[in-house]
Amino acid sequence: MTPSYQLRVSSSTGTLQAVVTDYTYLTYTRRVNEVGILQFGLSPSHPAIAYLTDKAEVEVWRRDARNGVDWHRDYDGLVRTTELAHLDDGRETFTCWCPSVHTMLGWAIVAYPANTANRSTFSAAKAETIMKTLVTRNLTSSGTTGDGRVRTAPQPGITVEADGGTGNTLTYACAWANVLEALQDIARIGGGDFDLVQSGAAAWQFTWHAGQLGTDRSASVTFSLAHGNMASPVYTLARSEERTVAIVGGQGEEAARATAVRTGTNYHVTTNNIETFVQASDRDSTAGLQAAGDARLDELRARPAFRFSIIETPATVYNRDFYLGDLVTARYRDAAYTVKVKGVTVSLAADGTESKAFEAETV
């Protein structure tokens, strides 16, 4: 028995309009801290096309009855692109693309002037607090001109869970940055992941997850060729873009310009001494310059990465034994690595054949 799928289409206000099971194909990708994408095809005469209007919500619901996985929402996206095409052989096709709801986090910028304390500049603040402040002040009704924002914030239906004040302590500046890009920047060094979870009709809650989005299952879930649940493993260590020293430029001009020098965790004075310049004229303190350098070096740090396909077995079933964002163990040759499940792509062909590919990164 193969897994079952449904596409549930709701209006931009959250009213269910159609449940579709006769798509011609579908494929979707989810990634931690990133915008995913859903693509599916329908017959050009399909009645559900009338509901696939801009920002209509499309959810992928999945069930794997054979392995005891009940119906669950595995993807949540918004219609942004549709295409009706006439092919040379006379056939017509209809295709729809839906980025995940995380795309809404990119619909606003940090619209507070530089050096606005606890709005565009944060000093010795927890990563969770910074993230939730940025979303609250730029994507909810709390973002007002009276609060200092240059215009009232967009309000696409996002609320923010209560702040627990966790994560790494950071000094961070992000005036005029895209909110999603700022969140991703913070996540790289903040000690946790973020998510956007449906909380009602046309409503989503921004959440923070200390450590990682999922659960640490590295002691109980292992993927390897010997276990029969791993296929096509690829171990990559790319160093061509690696930089280990950041020279950070702050405010001022010429010889009077403020600077800071930071070295990464992979720096070595003789064997790994590679410089990069970081533009940080929006930072007005030494701590801010240092934080900008640290963030850039973390981004450019060479990381070993595993890429492999999962063969589901009775002991390793997706959305039962492991989930997106989990920490698991991957074994290849004589080495064992703790990896985070960073992404998953699920594809369903016209003949009903299902395939999955997972992206994992060492931590």
N, C-alpha and C positions, 0 to 999 in steps of 0.2 A: 504494500500500500504506500503510494507516494504522498508526500505532504500536500495539503490543500491550501489554496490561496484565494483571497477576496480583495477586490479594490472597493473601498467604501468612499463614496464621493459626497462631500457636504458643501453647502454654500459657504461664502466668505463670512457669514454670520453663524455658522455652525449647525445648520439644519441638514440632516441626512437626506440626500436626494436620490442616490442610486447605489446598489450593490452589484458589482460587476464580476462575473466569473468567466465570461467568454471573450477575454482579451486574446489577441493573437500571439502575444509574448509579453514578458515583463522582465525587467532587470533593475536592481536597485543596489546602491552602495551606501553604507553607513560608516562614518569615521569619527573617532573620539575628537572632540573640540573642533570639528570641521563641519562644513555644510555638505550633506550627502546629496545624492541625486537618484531619482526614480524615472525610468523611461518605460513606456508601454505602448502597445499598438492596439487599435480597435478597428473593426470594420467601419468604413466611411459613413455607413448608414446607421451606426449604432445609436440608440436613443440617448445614451449617457453623455454623448458629445455635447449636447445642449447645456449640460451642467458644468462642463469643464471650462469655466470662465476664469478670468484673471483672479488669482488669489483664492480660488476655491480650494478646499482642503481635500487631499487624497491620502487615505491611509491604506497600507498593506497589512492585512490580517492573515495570519498563518496558523495552520494546525498540522501537527505531525502525530496522528493518532497511533501509528505503529509504535512510536517510542514514548507514548504517554505525554505528549506536549499538547495542551489544549489550545483553543483559539486565543491568540494574543496579538496586540498591535506590534508589528515589527518595523514599521516605517511610518513617518508622519511628514507629509510634504504639502507644498502649495503650488498650484498650477501657475506657471509663468510663461511657458512656450508651448504652442501647438502648431502642427504642420499637416496640411492636406496636400498630398502629392499625386500627380498623374504620371504614371510610368510609361515607358516607351511601348510596353506590350499591352497597353490599354487599361491596366489595373490601376486602382486608386488605393492609397494607403493613408491612414491617419495615425499620427504619432504625438504623444504628449510627454513633456518633460516637467518634473516637479522637484525643485530643490527642497531639501528638508527644511522644517520650520526654523532651524537655526539661521537660515538666511535673514530672518527678521532682525537678528542682532547686528546685521550689517546695514540696516536701514537708517542708522543715525550715526552722527559723529560726536565726539566729546566737544560740545559747543560751548565751552567755558574758556575765557581767556587764559593764556599761559600764567602759571604761578598762582592760580586760584586754589587756595588750600582745600584739600579734601573734595575737590571737584575735578581739576585737571592736574593737580600735583599732590602727591601723597608722600609723607615722610614717616619712615619706620612704622608702616601700617601692614597688617596681615593681608595676604593675597586674597583671601575670601572677602574681606571687607572692601578692598579696592574694587574687585570685580562687581560686587553687589551694589556698591555706590555708583559705579559707572552705568550699570543698567538702570538703576532706580532713577538717576538724574538725567538720563538721556533717552529712555524708552518708556517712561511712565508719566503720570500726571504730576509727579514731583519735580519734573524738569520745567521750570517756569522762568520767565524773564525776571520775576521778582527774586528768584533764587540766584540770578546772575547768568543764566543761560541766554544766549543771544536770540533765541526764539523758543517758543513752547515746544517741548519734545514731541516727536511722533509717538502715538499710543496704539500699537498694533494688537493689544490684548495681553500684554506680558505683566505678570506680577513677579515679585522677588521673595523667596523664602527668607525667614529670619536669619540674621547674621550670627554665626557662631564664633566669629573671630579666630578662625584657624588658618593654617597654611604658613608658609614662610614669611618672615618679616622683610618687607621691601621698601625701598625709596624709589618712587616711580613718577614720571611725568608723561602726559599724553594729550596735551591740548591739540584740538582739531583732528585727532586721529580717528579713523573709523572704529566704532565700538567693538565690532567683532575682532578686528585685527589687534586691538589693544588687549582684549580678553585672551586671545591666542598667545600674544606676547607674554602676558603674565603667567599663563598656564605652563609655559616652558620652564619657568623658574620658580613657580609659586607653590609647588608641592601638592597639586591636586588638579582635578578636571572639572569642567562645567557641563551643564546640559540644559535643555529646554524641554519640559515635560508637560503634556496636555493636562490641564486642570479643570476643564469644562468646555462648553460649546464656544469655539473661537477664543479659547483662553489657554494660556500656557504659563508655567512657573519656571523662572530661572533658578537653577539649583547648583550647589557646589558640592564636590565629593573629595574629601581629604584623601590624599594618597593616590587614588585612581577612581575612575568612574565605576568600575565593577568591584569584584571581590578578589582577594588574594587566594587563589586556588592552586598555587604552585606546588603545594604539598600533596594535592589529591588528583590533579589533572596533568597528565604527561602526554605529549605528542612525540612520536618517534617512528622511524621505519620499522623497528622491531615490534612495536605495539600494533602495527598495521593500521594506524590512524593518521599517518602522515604520507603525503605524496609530493614529489617534485620539490624537495627542500632546496633553497638557495640561501647561502650565507654570504652576506656582502659587508665589506668594510671599505667604504669609499672615503678617501682622504684628500682628493684633489681640491676640494673647496675648504678644507680645514684651515682655521686660523687660531692661533694660540695667544696672541698679544693684541690688546685693543688700546690704541691711542685715541682718547676721547677728547673732542673739541667742544668747549662750552661757549660761554658768552665772552664778548670782547673781540678785538681785532689784532692781527699781526702778533708781535711779541707779547702783547698784553692779553692775548686770548687765554682764558682759563683752560687748562688741560688736566687730564688724569691718565694714568697708565695702569692697565689691569692685565693680569695673566690668567689663563684658563687652567682648569684642572688637568689638562693634557699637556701643559707647557713643560718644556725642558730646555735649558739654556743652550745646549749644544746640539741636541737631536731633534727638537721640535719647537723652533723659535721663528714663528711666522706672524707678521704683523698685519693689522687692518686698521683703517681709520673709521671712527664712529662719530657722525654728526649729531651733536646733542646741545645745540644752542638754546633749546628750551629749558635746560636744566640750570638752576641758579645756585647750586651747592655742590661741594665736593662729593657728598654722598650720592647726589643725583647723577653726577658724571660717572661715578663708580658703578652705580646700578645699571646705567645704560651700557657701559662696557661689558659688565658681567652678562647681561641679557644677550648681547650680540655674540659673545664668545660661546655661550651655551647653545645658541642657534647654529653656530658654525662648527661645533664640536663633532668630530667623527664618531659615529655610533655604529657598533656592529648591529646588523639587522637580519632577522630571519624572514624569509618569505616562503610559505609552503601552503599546499592545499590540504584540507582536512578530509579524511575519510571517516565518516561517522561510523562508530561501532557501538555496541550496546553500552559501553562505558563512557563514551564521549559523544554526546548528542547536543547539538547547538540549541540554545535556549532551554536546556534542561540541566546539563552538566557544566556548561560554560557559556559565557555571555560576552557581548561587546564590552571592552574595558577591563576585563578580568586579567589577573596575572596568572600565567600557567607556566609549566616547564616544557621546554623544547629540547630534545636530545638529537644530536647529529654527530656521527662518528663517536669520538670518545668524550665529547664535551656536553655538559648540561647547562642551559641558560634559563634564567627567569625572564620571560617576555610578557609584554602587554599585548592583548588582542586589540590592535589599533583600528582595524577596519574589517568589514565583511561585505562581500558582493554576492548577491543571490540572483541567479538567472533561471528563468523558466522558459524553455523553448516552446515552439508551436505544438510539438508532439507531447508536451507535458514533462519532458525530461528536465530534472532539476540539477543545478550545479552550484557549488559554493566555493569561493576563494577567500582566504583570510590573510590579513596583513598583520604581522607581529613585529615588535621592536624590543630589543633588550632594554632593561631598566637598570 
